[in-house]
Amino acid sequence: MIHIGTDQPVCTVVVTVEAAAGVLDDLVEHARSGIERHFGECDGFVGGALHVSADRAKLIQYLQWESERAYVRCRDDPKWDALVSTRRFLDAVRSGEALVDARIYRVVADSE
């Protein structure tokens, strides 16, 4: 496992999604496929994790990239438009079924 600390210049992206349980299940699958299959194809992806709250009302996706530029390149890649799960995700956001917050962070303290 790679330890990401304050001495490493990485781009950390945290995405939170709130939705009803039935809607969230679809969105979890979209996020899972990104981490398990698609992000690894993007240059500069370091790693990530997907968390779902015990009440299944919220997911948190934690992603790390070598740089903000690498993240933006992957995020804006047109390949995402071809995925059915991307369309479902965007439909849920546009309709208000899901509330999404995606932000870029930097590490300011760590446990090691």
C-alpha positions in Angstrom: 0.0 0.0 0.0 1.2 3.5 -0.9 1.3 6.0 2.0 0.3 9.4 0.8 1.7 12.1 3.2 2.3 15.8 3.4 5.7 15.5 1.7 4.2 14.2 -1.6 2.6 16.5 -4.1 -0.6 14.6 -5.0 -4.1 15.7 -5.9 -6.8 14.3 -3.7 -10.3 14.3 -4.9 -13.2 13.6 -2.6 -16.6 13.1 -4.1 -19.7 12.8 -1.9 -23.1 11.8 -3.2 -26.4 11.8 -1.2 -29.4 10.0 -2.6 -32.3 7.7 -1.6 -31.1 4.0 -1.2 -32.5 2.8 -4.5 -30.9 5.6 -6.5 -27.6 5.4 -4.5 -27.2 1.7 -5.4 -27.0 2.6 -9.1 -24.5 5.4 -8.4 -22.4 3.1 -6.3 -22.0 0.8 -9.3 -20.9 3.7 -11.4 -18.3 4.8 -8.8 -17.2 1.2 -8.3 -16.6 0.7 -12.0 -14.5 3.9 -12.1 -12.2 2.7 -9.4 -12.0 -1.0 -10.4 -11.9 -0.6 -14.2 -11.6 2.8 -15.7 -9.4 5.1 -13.6 -6.5 2.7 -13.9 -6.5 3.5 -17.6 -5.9 7.2 -16.9 -2.3 8.4 -16.7 -1.5 9.7 -13.2 -4.1 7.8 -11.2 -2.5 6.7 -7.9 -5.5 5.0 -6.2 -8.8 5.3 -4.5 -11.5 3.9 -2.3 -15.2 3.9 -2.2 -17.2 4.1 1.0 -21.0 3.8 1.5 -22.6 4.9 4.8 -24.3 2.2 6.9 -27.7 3.7 6.2 -27.0 3.6 2.4 -27.8 7.2 2.0 -24.4 8.6 1.2 -21.3 7.5 -0.7 -17.8 8.9 -0.5 -15.3 8.4 -3.2 -11.7 9.2 -2.3 -9.3 9.4 -5.2 -5.6 10.4 -5.5 -3.8 11.6 -8.6 -0.2 12.5 -9.4 -1.4 16.0 -10.2 -4.6 18.1 -10.6 -3.8 18.2 -14.3 -3.9 14.3 -14.5 -7.3 14.3 -12.6 -8.8 16.9 -14.9 -7.6 15.1 -18.1 -9.3 11.9 -16.9 -12.4 13.6 -15.7 -12.9 15.3 -19.0 -12.1 12.3 -21.2 -15.0 11.7 -23.6 -14.9 7.9 -22.9 -17.1 8.6 -19.9 -19.9 9.7 -22.2 -20.2 6.2 -23.7 -20.9 4.5 -20.3 -24.6 3.9 -19.4 -23.7 4.4 -15.8 -22.4 7.9 -16.5 -25.7 8.8 -18.1 -27.6 7.4 -15.1 -25.3 9.3 -12.8 -25.8 12.6 -14.7 -29.6 12.1 -14.9 -29.8 11.6 -11.1 -27.9 14.8 -10.6 -29.9 16.8 -13.1 -33.2 15.6 -11.7 -32.2 16.3 -8.1 -32.4 12.6 -7.1 -28.7 12.9 -6.1 -26.7 15.7 -4.6 -23.1 15.7 -5.5 -20.1 17.5 -4.1 -16.6 17.0 -5.7 -13.6 18.9 -4.4 -9.9 18.8 -4.7 -7.9 18.6 -1.5 -4.3 18.5 -0.4 -2.8 16.5 2.4 -1.9 18.8 5.4 -1.4 16.1 8.1 -1.0 12.3 8.2 -0.5 9.5 10.6 3.0 8.6 9.7 
